[in-house]
């Protein structure tokens, strides 16, 4: 294999260099490396539940080290694309780190510790090559009888990318085929002696239920509009003792999809919020405050910089993105691994995320003045109620809390993979039936008015006439705010400025974060802005409610006078 050191040693050196700051990476890579170094220090001795890269014996009595064995296997396979096509694969230290970590940790029974792996890395960093080579290993060299190996995606074409590369690798590697007796067909590969097979499957053309998966590779999970494929693989791998769910993807645009859900799980794991010894995760990208226009940012986000990611190609693309706003977000997503929602997205999501305060608690504001925004949209879709307080510690700043409502039938329709999770964590109130029961919202408004000094409830009159009249009769200060450019432009600009100044503090609300990422800013000839969404499924109701609440909070001198006939007050 031409190496002076073991692969495990190369991986350790990489992790140490990353943690020391000698290799330029973002915090998530640093935390993944630190996690591995911590585990190496923690899991020692025979009593430990896991051992790293121990000497194991296969069914034929041959001894091997799992981490080194895998990497040595891959480095005997050929590249099949690009300028290196035909040459033997040479793993880079970052790839060695991932592979040795995922495969090196084993339990006392010899099975792997990690059952799920999530890798997020920009385009061009040899993702498919790595996955294809790994799939061949899992098919033929992992010692699993009757192994079922699948490349899975939502479309046939996407599913065939990893399979097609693996197929070409196998065809060009006579040594691999003869050593493991692999038969390479047009649509599958199989090992007759073990009954193992490798196929490409897609949600559009295959029956995915009932699979007994040894290795499930999901390429570009961000492109999955539903969670179907992921859930099938997660369930299918649960039937075997040594299976692996392998996800490798770039960033995407749908913060309500399964990919962002898994990503959030991984980043929280790396943050130390909880532990899960069966999940590996690493995310290559930028940190808050990084200048995306610099070459350092390109190097930081792309671990294969100078190898498969060429400066002479990426540099001009970066320059184009700096000149053309329409190209900027696509560049950030594909080449810097930044999650952005629309080609003309309004909010800088890293700035939004930087405003999160996990300790923020609405109960600490009891008795304080607040402003409420209410957007009822339609009875079959999300309704949003957002409460804004003056921040007690930061001058000219606001604290924001959101409540959201959906009918049960909409949640069950599975249009958004996040809805059930948000319901379970209490972020989403689900009312029975197929339309929102507004009495739940009315009850929450009455509760708010009993605990806080509600200054105004700003509402869009659409769908809300009866509710507003009833709330007025209860003594709530209802103010009609029609969704016009005139009413929305200034508070929307104010909202953006507050976020950039870290003066709009939220509790990390994932629903509101998703909604703000969906907002596209429409700019008119007079530089007025107005919130819009690109697609119907990209909900923005919470942000509309927040803008309405802010429109009242930034006009504290405006008093609300209710007439005896409870007429609706207009801005």
N, C-alpha and C positions, 0 to 999 in steps of 0.2 A: 504493500500500500504506500510505500515511499515516505512514511512519517517517522520522525525520530521519537515521538511521544505517543502515548495512547490517546485515543479520542477523548476519553474522560478527562485526561489532563489538559488537553486543548480547550475543552469546554470550561473547565475550572478557571483557567487563565483568562478566558474571555469574560466570564462572570466577574472575576476580580478586577479586571481592567475597566469594565463598565461601571462597577460600583465606585471605583477610585476616581472616575471621571476621565480616564485616559482614552476611552472611546466615547465619542459624542453620541448620546442617545437620549430619549425622552424618559420621563419619570417611570412610565409603565415598564419599560425594558429594565431600568435600574431596579425596580421592585421585584420583577421576575427573577433577575439574577441574585438579588439579595435573598429572596425566598429560597432559592436553591442552595446558596451558601449556608443559610441558617439551617436548612434541612440536613445538610452534610454534617453540620456540627451537632445537631440534635439527635439524629437517628444513627446511633452507633452501638455496637455490641450485639450479642446474640439475642438479648431480650427485646431489642427494638422491633417495632411492627414492620419496618421496611429496611432493606439494605440496598446500597447503591452499587450497581455494576458488579455483583459478586460472581464467583465462578459457579456456573450451573452445568448440568449434564443433560444432554438431549436424549431422545428415545433410543438412539443408536449407541449411547455410551460416550459420545464425544463431549469434551468439556468446552465451554465457551463463556465469554463475558457479554451480557446482552447488549450493552451500549456500544461496545467496540465492534461486536459482531455485525450489528445493523449498519454502522457507518462503513465498515470495510466492504460489506455487500454492495452498498450503493456506489462506492467508489470504483467498483468493477463494471458498472453499467455505463453506456455511452450517452452523451448529449444527443438530442434529436432535432433541435431547433437552433437557429441563429448562427453566429460566426463560429461557435464551438462545436457545431454538429459533427458527430463522428468521433470527437475526442472523449476520453474517459472523464466522467464527472469528478471534479475535485470539490469537496465540501468546504465552504467557508466557515470560519470559527462560529459565527452566529447560527448557522445551520447545524453545526456539530453540537452547539449548546442545546438547541431545541430537541434534537433527536436523542442525544444521550440522556437528557433530563426525562423525557417522556418514556424512553425504553429502559433506562438504567435502573430506575427504582422498582424493586420487586418485593413482594410479600414473602412470608416464610414458605408458602407453597409454590413459590417460583413464578406466580402470576404477577402481572404488572400492577403497580399501584395506581397509575393514571388510567382512567377509563374514557376520559373526554379531554380533547385538546382543542384550544382555540388560538389561532395565530392570525393576526391582522397586520398586513404589511402592504405598502403601496405596489402599484402595478410595475412589472418589469423586474421584480426581485426573485425570479425563478421559482415561483410558487408551484406551478404545474409540474415542473421537472421534479421537484422534491416529492410531491404527492404521488406522482406516477411511479417513481423508484420505490417509494415506501409501499405502495400497493402491490408491487411485484414481490417484495419481501414478505408481506403478509399473506400473499397467495401461496408462496412456495417454500419459504425458509423459516417461518415462525413456529413450525412444529405443531400446527393445528390440523387435526384430521377433519376432512370435509369443510375446509374453510370457505366461507362465502364472503367474497370481497366485492364491494360495489362502489362505483363512482356515481354519485346521485346529484341531481339538479332538478330544476323546475322544467327545463326544456331538454329535448334529446341532444341538441347541438352542444349545449353547455355540459351535459353529462359526459359527452364523448370526448371532451378536450383532454381530461386526465386519462381516460381509458385509451384514447388514440395515441397519446404520447407513450404510455406504458406498452402498448401494442408494438409501436415502432422500436422502442428500446429492446423488447424481447426478441423481435425479428432480427435486430442487428447484433444481438449478443448470443452467439452460438454456444458459448460456455454456460450461460444461464440456462438455456433451453435443455441442453444435454445433461447438465448437473442435476437439474430438478425434474426432468422429463415433462417439460411444459409444452402443451400443444396450443399454438396460437391460431385462432380462428378469426373469421371476419367480424363476428359480433361478440365473441367471448374468448377467454383463455381458460384452460383447465389443466389440472395435474391428475392423471388417471390413477396413479398409485394411492393418492390420498382422497380422491373424490372432491378436490377443491376446485373452485371456479371464480372467475373475475368477469363481471359484466358492468355495462353502463345502464343505469335506470333513470327514468325521468317521471315526474308526476303526471305529465301530459300523455304518456304512452304506456304506462306500466301499472300493473296492480302491485302496490307496494306493501300491502298488508301481509302479515304472516312470515316476513323474512327472518332468517336466523343468521344474523350478521356477525362475522368475525372482525371485519374492518369496513367501516363506512366512511367514505371520503366525500365531504360536501365542499365543493369548490364554489367560491363567490356567493356565500350565504347572503350577502347584502341584497342580492337580486331576487331573493325569495319573497313574494308578496304575502304568502301565508306560512304558517309554521308546520304544515303537513309533513314535508320531507324530513325536517329535523326531528319531529316527534316520532316518525316511523323509525328512523335510525336509532334514536335513543331507546325506543322500546325494543327494537330488533337486536341491539347489542346486549341488552339485559339478559338474553337467553344463554349467553356464554360466559365462562369464567375469566377469559383473557382477551376480551374484545376491546376495540378502540373506536371511538367516534372522533374523527379527524376533520376539523373545520379550518380552512385556510381561505382568507378573503381580504379584499380591500375594503376601505370605508365605503359607505353608501349614503343614501339620502333619507331613508325612511326610519325615523326614530321610533315609530310604533311597531316596527317589524321584529321578527324573531332574531335577526342578527344583532340589532342594537340591544335587545333584551339579554342575549348571551354576553355581549360585550360589557354591558353594565354589570352583570354578575361577575365577570372576570376582573374588571377594574376594582370593584368593591372587595373582591377576594385579595387582590394585590395590595389594596389599601389596608388590609388587616381587619376589615369590618367583621368578617367571619372566616372560618376555616373550612376547606373542603379538600381533603387529601386525594380525591379522585379526579380533580379538575386541574389541568395545566392551562396556562394562558399567558400570552405575551402580545403586546400591541406596540408596533413601531409607528412613530409619528412625531409631532411637535409638542412643546409645552406651552402653557399660557404665557403670552407676552413675547414669544419668539417672532422675529421678523421673517415672514414667509418669503420675502423677496431676496433673502441672502443665500449665498451658496452654502453656508453652514447649515441652513435649514434643510436643504436638499440632502446633504451628507447625513444629517441627523435622522431624517425620516426613512432613508433608503439604505438598509444595511449592506446591499450589494453595490454600493456606490463605487464607480470605477471598474466594475466587473461586468455585470449584465446591465446595470444602470449607468449610461454613459453621459458624462458632463456635457459633451458636445451636442447631445440630443436634447437633454432635459433643460439645459440653459436657455436655448431659444424659446422653448415652450413656456418657461417661466417669464421671460421677457414679454412674450405675447400676452400672457395673463395679466401682467402689470399694466399693459396698454389697453386691453379690452376687458371691461368689467364682465361681459358675457362669457368670457373664457376663464375668468378667475376661479369661480367655484368648482368648475370641472377639473381644473388643474390641482386645486387644493385637495379635492377628494381622491383623484386617481394617483397623484404623485407625492402628496404630503400626508395622505391618509387622514384627512380631516372630514368629519361628518358635517355636511352642509345639505340643506334641504331643497333648495331651488336655485336655478341659474341666476335668479335675481333676488336671492334671499335677503331679507331685511336685516336680521340681527346677527351680530358676531357671536356665535354660540359659545366660544371660549370665554368671552366677557360675561355672557349670561351665567355660565356655569361657575364663574369666579365669584358671583354674587350670592352663592349658596351659603347658608349658615345652618348646619344640621341641628344646632341646639335651639333654633328659633321655635317658640311655642306660643300659640295664640292665647293660651291660658294666662300668660304673663301680662296680657293687655286688658284684662277684665276691668271695666269701668272707664277705659280710655276712649276718646273720640275716634270714629272711623268713618270711612266712606265705602259704599258698596256699589259694585257694578253687576248688572244682571242681564245676561243674554240668553234668551229662551230658544233662539233659532227655531227649530220645528219640534213638534211633540215626539217625533220618532228618532230624533238625533240628540247629540249632547247639548245639555243646558249647562251654563256656567254661572257661578256666583263667586265673585272675587271681592275680598275685603282688604282695604288699604288703611294702615295706621301710620302716623308719624313715628319715625324710629326714635326710641328713647335715648339712644347713645350717640347716634351719628347725626350731625347738623344737616338740615335740609334733605334728609333721607326718609325713605318709606319702607315699611315692612308689609309684605304681601302674603295672603293666604287664599287658597282656592278650594271651592267645592264644585263637584261635577255630577251630573245626573244623566242616566240613560235608562230606557226601558229594557226589561229583561230579554225580550225577543231580539233586540239589536245586539246585545252581548252574545247571545247564543248563536247568532248568525255567523259568527267567526270572521267578520270583516276586518277586525283589528286584533292581532294576537295578544296585545297588551291588556285589552279590556278585562279579561278574567283576573289577571294578576293585580291590576289596579283595584278591582272590586275586593279581592281577598285582603289587600293591605289597607282597605278603608279609604283609598283615594277617590273611589268612584261609588256613588250611591246608585243602586240599581232598583228601579221601581217595577212592580209586577206588571205583566201584560206587554202590549205592543206600542203603547204610547206613554210618555212621561206623565206621572201623576203629579200635577203641580202642587197638590196639597203638601207634599213632602218639602217642596221649596218654601212654601208659605210657613210651614212649621219651623224650618231653619231660620227664616227671616225673623219670625217672632222670638226665637231663641236668641238670635244675635242682638235684637233690640232690648232684650231683658238683661243681657250681660255687658253690652258695650253701649257707648254713647253714639248711636248712629246719627251722623250729620245729614246724610243724603243717601238714597238708593237710586242710582242712575239706571234707567232701563230703556231698552229699545221697545217701542210700542208694538212692534210685530209680535203677535201671539200673546201679548201681555196685558191687554186692556182690562180683562176681568180680574186677573191677579192683582194688578196695581190698584184697582178700585177697592178691592177687599183689604189690601195692605194699608191703604190710606185710612180706611174706616177703623183699622187697628191702631192708627196714630203714627205710622211710619212715614217719614218725609220722602215721598216718591217724586222723582224728577225725570221727565221724559227727555231722553237724548237720542235724537234721530241719527242714524248712521250716515252722516253726510261728511263731505270733505271739510266743510267749515267747522263742524263739531269735532272732527277726529284729528285733523292735521297737527295742531299745536300740542295736544296731550301725547300724541304718538311720537313727535319729535322729543318732547320732554322725557318720555319713557326711555327712548334710546339713549339720551344724554345721561339719565340717571344710571342706567346699566353700565355705560362706559366709565362712569365715575365711581362705580361700586356703591351707589346710593339707592339702589332698589334691592332690598334684601329679601330672599325667599328661603324656604326650608329644603331646597333641592327637589321640590315638587316635580315628579317625572311627567305628569300630565301637562302641566303648564309649560315645562321645558319642551315637550314634543310640540305643543301648539305654537310656541314662539318660533320654533325652527321651521314651522310650516308657513309663516307669514312672508308674503311677497309684498314689497312696498311699491305701490303705484305712485309715480311722480307726475304731477300735471305741469302745465306751462308756467304756472306761477310758483313752482317749487312747493306746492302743497303735497302732502303724502297721505296715503290711505291704505289700510291693510286689506290684502287680498290673499287668496290661496290659489295654487296652480291646479289642484285636482279636488274633486268632491270629498275624497277620503282624508284629505289633509285638513283636519279641523283646526280652527283658530278661535273658537268661541270664547275660550278663557282669556285670550289676549284682547279681544273686543270688549269683554267685560272689564278687564283691567284698565284699558284706555278710558272707558266711560267713568270708572271710579276715580281715576287720576284727574279727569276733566273737572271733577268736583273738588278733589283734594287740593289742586293747585289754584283754586278760586275760593279760598276760605271766607272771603268777604261776602259772598253771595248767600243770602239767607233764604230759607225755604218757608214759604207761608202757605198753609193749607186753608183753602176756603171751606166754609161749612158744607158746600156741596161737593167737596172732594174733587174739584176739577183737576185735571192733569196739568202739572207745571211744565212749561217748556223752557229750554235754555235760551 
